[in-house]
Amino acid sequence: MSKLDGQIVVVIGGSAGMGLETARLARAEGAEVVVTGRNEDRLKQAAAEVDAFRTAAFDATDPGQLQEFFRRFEGPIDHILVTAGGPYYGLLEDLDLEEASKHIGMELTLPLYVGRAAKGKVRGSLTFVGGTGARRPGPGLIVTSAMTNAHPALIAGLAIEMAPIRVNLIAAGFVDTPLSARLLGDDLEKRRQQLRDTLPIGRVVGPQDVAALAVHLMTNTALTGATYDIDGGQQFVPR
Ligand SMILES: NC(=O)c1ccc[n+]([C@@H]2O[C@H](COP(=O)([O-])OP(=O)(O)OC[C@H]3O[C@@H](n4cnc5c(N)ncnc54)[C@H](OP(=O)(O)O)[C@@H]3O)[C@@H](O)[C@H]2O)c1
């Protein structure tokens, strides 16, 4: 029997990157997968690729749209992975403080909105994605660093209040996804090579690596309230 046979897995932010690979792996493990994202074309393509049984196009950072998605969702959900969101980089002197404030609000409340909306619907686990890259403060990391350090506490709190639903956080370093390609532009290949040369694992972490961890967190019922680093040792090498 496959690990997720007959289970319903919802991936919020499942049309690219780590979410898409998790949807693919969950499907291969027997799950019925639901993928969401904002861009409808990308979503359709991803759904066809992973043989999703349902899709929904909405902005997960909009509480109204998020709540409506869960309200309309018929039937129970076994596991939810949330990858929607993104980093917010900038030096103090350059930051748009209104935007920074919105971003901070979104980063801190998205897990709360998901937790509340999913309560009563989800019966297995909730997994969120954060990072390890900004654990150490550095120029331009002021906002992302604060969010990175806040996420584990938020997830532990949710795990306590949502028990027996399990809630965990994946903390990724550089992962070779479309997001990384967009952020790095022409410097992508240089960064990949730098990571191959410096990471203890001697290779770049890919979205399939994160997918394997996400499915493990869905299926290992001993895991809750914790943060799981997946960065190939990146946090231990100089930037
Ligand atoms: N890649 C890395 O190195 C890395 C490292 C640490 C942490 N992370 C975090 O991990 C998460 C996933 O990253 P990734 O690299 O897999 O990104 P990605 O390649 O850009 O994929 C993100 C997926 O989420 C969807 N999405 C993004 N914002 C959304 C929103 N507001 N509402 C609904 N769907 C949304 C995207 O589709 P649409 O754009 O069509 O909505 C896409 O399907 C992000 O939160 C990122 O900050 C990434």
The ligand as an ORCA input file, in Angstrom:
! r2SCAN-3c Opt
* xyz 0 1
  N      13.133     28.712     -3.131
  C      13.825     28.930     -2.033
  O      15.072     28.954     -2.053
  C      13.122     29.129     -0.704
  C      13.875     29.066      0.476
  C      13.239     29.222      1.702
  C      11.872     29.449      1.755
  N      11.169     29.530      0.577
  C       9.729     29.756      0.682
  O       9.051     28.582      0.262
  C       7.828     28.924     -0.373
  C       7.736     28.262     -1.740
  O       8.825     28.701     -2.523
  P       9.104     28.153     -3.992
  O      10.538     28.434     -4.224
  O       8.555     26.796     -4.171
  O       8.252     29.247     -4.839
  P       7.725     29.203     -6.362
  O       8.619     28.378     -7.189
  O       7.534     30.625     -6.733
  O       6.282     28.518     -6.222
  C       5.332     29.138     -5.388
  C       3.954     28.548     -5.627
  O       3.038     29.182     -4.745
  C       2.058     29.907     -5.502
  N       1.822     31.156     -4.773
  C       2.709     32.132     -4.486
  N       2.119     33.111     -3.817
  C       0.818     32.750     -3.670
  C      -0.310     33.365     -3.080
  N      -0.218     34.563     -2.490
  N      -1.494     32.713     -3.108
  C      -1.606     31.508     -3.707
  N      -0.577     30.880     -4.285
  C       0.620     31.505     -4.273
  C       2.695     30.113     -6.871
  O       1.739     30.256     -7.921
  P       1.191     31.723     -8.349
  O       2.385     32.625     -8.429
  O       0.474     31.492     -9.652
  O       0.260     32.122     -7.255
  C       3.418     28.782     -7.011
  O       2.512     27.752     -7.313
  C       7.783     30.458     -0.421
  O       7.021     30.898      0.679
  C       9.226     30.855     -0.231
  O       9.382     32.120      0.359
  C      11.756     29.369     -0.643
*
